[in-house]
Amino acid sequence: MNALKIWDKTNDLIGQTPLHPQYFVIKYQKHILKKALPKIQGEVLDVGCGRQLLKGVIEKRGHNYTSLDHPKIYTRQRAERKPDILADIADIPAPNSLYDSILLFMVLPHLQNPPRGLKEIHRILKNNGLVFISAVENYPAHALPDDYFRFRISGLTVLCKEAGLKPIDSRSYGNFWEVNSLNFNVFLMQTAKHLFDKTKNVALTIAAITLLYPLMIVSNITALILGPLDFIKTSRLVNFVIARKNV
């Protein structure tokens, strides 16, 4: 098992605890899935499926799960299973009105043309079908070079309406302290990666991580303590929209 596989396993183990540097965004992704699951039904398409972590939970509920990812991007996800469909979201090889539910979890920020992608989603979604969209509002650059946009909740609803999708539910998650904690933690992680990329010195990189990791935990705990003190509520981490296709 290589280092990246070990990282994936570690993420799965501690991702929902403050021991993880990206704790807050993982926490809200899990919360969004919990909100979405009761409404997901029928033929389900998971766009940007990555490691297909949702396959089991969706099939367990009796739905038909189809995975889709970009033919180039999916190889970076270290997925053990090949997606059912390898295609660009702007040109999905599927007939009109095929799916009851389409998942777009953390996908739109990585599209060069989100409106075009949403119009294609509208095409393959059944009438009265639902699309579930989550996207980061504040997050450092990542997954480069395929990182293009950040979305406010108002921006997501406008994009849905322009694509012919009617937003029926929208929620924002995170606060000032969590946003800044996450940005700080990702900065530390990227610093350690930059050190390794420049030096290829494993021992030095491990020493740097050993030094930086406690700072990430302190950052998370501090944000948890100070979170209730965000009275302004203008800093959000993740936004979530459910939209329906009505013809």
N, C-alpha and C positions, 0 to 999 in steps of 0.2 A: 504494500500500500504506500503510494507516494505522499509527499507532504500535503498536496492539495486535497487528496482523499481524506487524510487525517483531519484537515481543516473542516471539511464538510461534516465529518462525523462529530467533531467537536461542536460545530454549530448546532447540529441536531440535538446534542446532549444538553448544552447550557444556554441555548439561544433565548429561552424564555425566562432567564434569570439575570439579575444585574451583574453577573460575572461575565456577561458577553458585551463586548464593546458596542455592538449595534442593538443592544437590548430593546430600546424604545421602538425602533422601527419594526423589529420582529414581533414585539408585543402587539402592536397595532395591526400588523398583518394577520396575526392569529385572531384578533378580535373581529376584524373585517370578515374573515372566513366564517367565523361563528355566526355573524349576522347574515351572511349570504346563503349559507347551506340550506336553511329551511325554504328558501325561495328558488333554489336551483332545481330544475326538473328536466325530465325527458332526455332528448339528445343534447349532450353537453360538449362544447368545443373549448378546450383550454389553450388559448393563444399565448405564445411565449411560455410554453410548458416547462422548459428547463429540465429538471430531474424528475418531473412528473410526480411530485410529492402529493398532489391532490387526487391522483388516480384511484387509490384504494378507498379513500373516504367517500368519494362520489359514487363509485361502483357499489360500495357497501350499502348505500341508500337506494339502490335499485335503478340507478340512471346509467345511460350509455355514455362512456367517456371516450372522447377523441382528442388526441394531443397534436398540437401544431407548434412548430418553431421554425425559425429562419435557417436555411441550409448551412450557412456559415456560422451564425452566432451560436447555434445550439451546441456546437462542438466545444465551446468554452465552458459549458455548464457541467462538464464531467459526468454526463448522464450515462447510466448503465443501460438504458433502453432508448432505442431510436424512436423519435416521434412518429406517430401515424402519418402525419402530413409534414413534408418539408416544403415550405413556401414563404414568400413574402406576404405580409398581411394585406398589401395593396392588390394582390392577385391570388386569391385563394381558390384552388381547384375544387370547388363545391358548387352544386346547383343553388338556385335561388330558394330562399325560405326553407332551409334544411334543419336548422338548429333551434331548439327551444330556449337554450341558455348558452351564453358565450361569456367566458371569463377573460378579462383583460387586467390581470393583477400585475401592477408595476411594469406595464408594457409601453404606454404612451410616451413617457420621457425618452424612450430609446428609438422612436420612430422619426425619420426625417420629415415625414408628412402625416401628422396625426389626423387631420381632417379626411384625407384620402383613405386612411386605414379604417376610420369609423364608417365611412360610406360603404366600404366593402363589407364591414360587419353588418350594417343595415341590410345589405343585399341578401346575405345568407341566413339572416335571422327570420324565423317564422313570425307571422303577424301575432301580436301580443306576447312574443318572446322577449326575454330579458337579457340585457348585457350588464355585467358587473365590472365596474372600472375603479381601480385604485391607482394613485400616483403620488409621488413625493412632491411636496411644496418646497421644502428646504432640505438639501442634501448635497454633499460635496460631489465634484465630478468623479465618475466611476465608470467601469466597463467601457473605457475609451477604446476606439474612437466613437462608439455608438451610444453617446449620451448627449441629448440635444435640448431638452426642455424641462421646465418645472411648472406645475399647475396649481393654481388656486382653485377652490371649490367653485367659484363663479366661472372660471375659465372652463372647467370640465362641463358644467351644465350648458354653457353656450355652445361648445363643440358638439355636444349630444344633440341639441336642438337643430343645429345647422346640418347635421347628418340625418335628420328625420327621426330622431329618437327622443322620447319624452321622459325627462327625469322624474322619477316617482319617489326617490329617497336620496338624501345627500347628508354626509356627515364629515366633520373635520376632527382630527386627532392631534394631540400634542400641545405643548406650551413653550414659552420662551426658554425655560430652563432645559427642557428635554431637547429642543432643537440645538441649543448651544452645546449641551453635553455630547450629543451625537456627532456634531461637527468636530468637536475637540477630539473625540475618540477616533474618528476616522482619520483625522490629521495624524494622530500618533501611529495608527496602523500603517498609513501610507508612508510615514517617515521610516518605519522599520523596513518596509518593502523597498523603499528607495535606497536605503543603506545596503541591503542585500544585492539589489540590481547593480549598484555601483562597485561593490567590493567582492561579491560572491563569497564573502567570508561568513560561514555558517556560525562559527563560535561568536563572532562579533554581533551578528544579528540576534542570536539567542540572548546574548547579554543585554542588548538594547531592549528586546521584548520584555525580559525579566525586570528591567528598570521601568519601562513604560506601562506595563500591564496594571500594576497597582493604582496608577494615576487614572486609568480608565474606570476601575471599580469605584474609586472615590468620586469621580465625575458622575457616574450613574446614581450613586447613593445621594450625593448632594442635590442632583436634579429631582430625585424623588421627594426629598425633604422640602425643597423650595418650590416645588410645583404648585401647591395651593396658593402661593403668593403672586401668581401671574393673574393680575386683575384686568390687564389690558386685552389679553386674548387675541392678539393680532399675529402671533407667530405660530404657525401650524407645521406639523411634520408630514402628515399623510392625509390625503383626502379620498373620499369614497362616494361613488355615485352608482345608483341602480337606475337604468333607463329602459323604457319599453318601446318596442316598435309597434306603431299604430298606422295602419294603412287606410 
